[in-house]
Amino acid sequence: MEYNQQMMITTIITMLQTAVCKAMAKEDPDDVLFSFIDSIGRFLGAKSAFLFDDMPLHFYCWTNQGMKYDNQRVIQKEVRHILRTWMKTVAQKGEPVVIPDVDVCPDLVPSMRQSMDEAHIHNLALIGISMPGNRIGAISLENIPPENLEQAGELLRLGSSFLLMMLKNRGYIYQLRHHSFIDQMTGVFNRNAFNAYQQHLACQGSMGVLFADINNLKQINDEQGHASGDRLICHTASVLFKYRHGGEVFRIGGDEFVVIWKHIEELDFQQACRQIRKHLYLQDLNISLGNHWVPDVKDGIAPVMKIADHHMYEEKRRYHKMQVSR
């Protein structure tokens, strides 16, 4: 028996080493987690796995068809609180919990058991992970072949430190991304964020784009000083952000901004653009605007941007023509 136990641990350690190496070869921190969970899920023959990470709340769901963000599993607020409290207790013990049959487990309150029944979970192996800042992480491997339940508990005990490392690493990368994607002067997204947004944009669904360009910024800088120009840029950004109505605001140049709406109806888009124009006028901000909407962005964002940019420059030319005529 002792020899078999040692053989099982050796096999699990070898598998974990391979899984970690494979996962850490990924660039995106979510892909790191996905890869690791995929490896251990397939190793155990589990039907699904559920990764929980709170503050902010993340749910990742793995099945043998692949990994995804879980948009289907809805956990009610009161159940979520009970679940988090239970996971915190499990994390403090530092040991995995193996439940061969959720229907008869005395540790599960009725609301938790009902939630698991609705998710078609019959058995599970779970371990809670204490994280910095009183955060709790946990992973459960679900509907495991009964003969692999002992293996599942040992795997979670040995693998939880790797999972903690990956979760921490994801947090650090998210924090760095946030700082590298935020324009330090205005607080809206910057050009780096805009480039990343275009790169990862799913080419489907409706989209609206609004270009905004500050008129006479160079003249203001020259005549009133760069501090006045900076205040004008920040004021423009604050109006765009306040009245964006679900759009994403990017500062893509010194005096250029773009607001992008995904999955928006044309009437709602036009209304949002009118609201922005109105409030820029009320704030006495001299901005040229151009906008364009498409029902499907299947050809990518570039054509939409080009037309919105063209409309903005048409408005800017009309403005300068009026200035000259005066």
N, C-alpha and C positions, 0 to 999 in steps of 0.2 A: 504493500500500500504506500509506504514511504517512498519507494523507488518510483512508483507511478505518479505520485504527487510532484516529485522533483522533475520528472520528465515533462509533466504538464507545465510547470513554471518555466522550464528551459524553453519549451516551445513558444510560450506566450512572450517571453522576453525577446526571443528571436523575431517573432512577428512584430512586436512593438518597435524594435530597432528599424526594421524594414519600413514600417508604416511612417515612422517619424522622418526618416530620410526622404521618403517619397513626398511627404507633406511639405517639408521645409524647402523642397525644390520649387514650390509654387511661389509666385510673386505676391499675389493678392492675399491678405490675411484671412479673408473668408474662404478662399480656395484652400488654404492650409488646413483650416478646420474641416472643410468638406472632405478633403482627401483622407485625413486621419480617421474621421468617423466612418467613411466608406470602407476603409481597410478593416477596422475592427468589426463593423457590422457584417461584412461578408465572411470574415473569419469565423464568426460565431453562428452564421446562418440565421441571423435575426431577420424579422420581416420589416422592422422599422427601428429608427432611433430618434430620439428627441433631445436636442440640446437647448437648455434654458440658461439665459444670462440676463440678469436684471440690471436696472439703473444704467443706461436705458434698457428697456426690455427687448430682448432678442429671442425669437424662436426659430430654430433651424430644425428641419425635418428631413431625415434620410429614409429612403426605401431602397429596395434592391434595383429599382429603376433609376436611382440617382439621388442627388442632394438638391434641396431647394429651400428657399425661405418659406416658412409655413404660413400660408394665407387661409388654410382651411380649418385648422384646429383652433377653435375659439374657446378660451377659458374665461368663464365669468369672473368678475372682479372679486367676489367673495371667495370663490374657489381658488383664485390666484393667490389671495392672501394666505389661505390655509396651506396651499401647496408650498409657497415660499417659506412659511414658518416650519413646515415639516422638513423641507430641504435644508434649511439652516441647521436644524437639529441633527440631521444626517451628516452635514458637513462638519459640525463640531466633533462628532464621533470619529470622523476620518476613516470610516470603514464602509464598504459597499453594503447595500441592502438588496437581497434577492427575494423576490416574491413569486413563488411557483404558481400561485393562483390568486388573482386579485379579488375574486368573489368571496374568498373566505379569509382574507388577511385582516387581522384585528387592528393593525396599525392605520388602516385607511378609514377615514370618516365617510359617511354615506355620500356626501357631495363629491368627494374625490373619487370614490368608487364609481359613481354615476358618470363622472367626466371621463374616466378610463373606459367604461363600458361603451360610451358614445363614440370613443376613438377606436373601439374594437381591440383593446389591449387585454390579453388574457394572462400573461405573465410578464415580468420585467426584472432587470437588474439595474440598479441605480446607485450613483455615488454623487454626493454633494461636494462642492468645492468652495472653500472660503477664499474670497478675493479682497484686495485692498478697498478701503472705504466702505466697509460693512456690506459689500456686494456678495451675492451668492450666485454661483454657477452650478449647474448639475447636468449630468447626461444620463439618460435612461435608454437601455437597449431592450426592445420590446418584442414579445412573441418569439422567444428563443426556443429552439428545440430542447425539450426537457433534459436530454442527455448533455447539453452544453451549458446548463445553468451554473454548475460549479465553476467551469472555466470562465464564464462571464464575470462572476464575482471576483475571481483572482485577477482577471485582465483589468478590471476597473481599478482594483487596488493598486496594481503596478503602473497603470497608465494614467492615473489622475494627475500626477505631477507634470506629465507631458502636456495634458490638456490645459492645466493651469498656465503653463508657460505660453501656450499658443493664444489663450485668451488675453493674457497680459500683453503679449506682442501685438495682438490686434488693436488693443486699446491705445498703445503707444503710437502705432501707425496712423490710426484714426485721428489722434490728437495732432500729429505732425501734418497730416493732410489738411486738417481744418485750418491750421495756421498758414500753410502754404497756399491755400485756396481763398483766403480772405484778404481783400484790399485793406491795408492797415489804416489808410486815411478815412475811408468812407464806411467801412464795415460790411460792404456788399461783396459778392464774389468777384474775384479778379480774373485776369487773362488765363492763368494756369487752370482755374476752375472751368472757365469757358472751353478751353481746349479739351480738358478731360470730359466735359459734358458732351461735346460733339463726338468724341471718340466712342463713348459708351451709349450713345443714344440709340434706342430701339426704333428702327425705321418703320413704324406703323402708327396709325392713329392720326388725329388732327393736331395741328400746331399753329400757333400765332406768334409772330415776332414783331417787336417794336424797337426801332433804332432811335436813339436820342443823342443829339450832338449840341453842345453848348456853343452859342454864337458869340463871337468876339472875345473868346477867353484870352487870346494873346494880347489884345488891346487892353483888357482889364489888368492883366499881369504887368504890362508895360507902364500903364498910367496910374494904377492904384496899388501896385505891388503884388507879389505872389501870395501873400497872406489873404488878400481879397479874392484872388483867383481860387485858392484852396477852399475858402468858405463857400464860394459859389458852387464848386464841385460837390462839396459835402451836402449843401442844401439841395442840389439837384438829386443826389443819390437818396436823400431822406424822403423826398416826395415820391420818387419812383418806387421805393421800397414800401412806403406807407400805403400807396394806392395800387399795388401790383396785383391784388386780388388773386393770389395763388400762383403768380408767375415767379420766375427766378430772375434776379437782377444781377447783371455782370457789368463791371467797369472794364472795358476792353482796351481803353487808351486813355490819354490824359483827359480829354473832354468828351469821350464817347462811351455810351452805355447801351446795353442790349437787355431787353426784357423778353423772356421766352415762356410761353404757356404751352403745356402739353395736354392733349385730350380735352380741348375746350371747344365749345360750340361757337360758330361765327358771330352770332348776336352777342354772346357774352364777351367775346374778344373785342368786338367793336365798342361795346359799352365800357370795358376796362380802359381801352385806348382813349376814349372820350373823357373819362374821369381823370386820367393822368394829364391830358392836355389842359383840361379845365383847371386843375389845381396848380399846374405849373404857371398858368396865366395868373391865377389869383395870388400866387407867391411872387409875381413879377419876375419870373425866370424866363429869360430869352433863349428858348431851346427849339431847335429844328427836329421834327419828328417824322418818321416814316414807318409804316406798318404793312404787314401782309399776313394773310391766313390761308391755309390749305386744309382740305378735308382729310388728306392722307399724306404723310411725310415719307412715303415709300421711296421717293427719289433722293432722300437724305435732306439734311438741313440746309446745305449750301444754296440750292436754288431759292429757298424761302428767304434766306438772309440776303441774297443778292437783290431780290426785288424790294424788300423792305429798305435796304441801304439806298437803292436807287430812288425810292420815294423820298427818303430823308434828304438826299442831295438835291432833288428837285425843289423841295421846300426851302433849303438853304440858299439855292440860287435865286429863288423868288425874293427871299429876304434881302440878300445883298443887292439885287436889282432895285428894290424899293429904296434902300439906303442911298444908292448912287443917284437915283432920280430926285431925292430930296436935297 
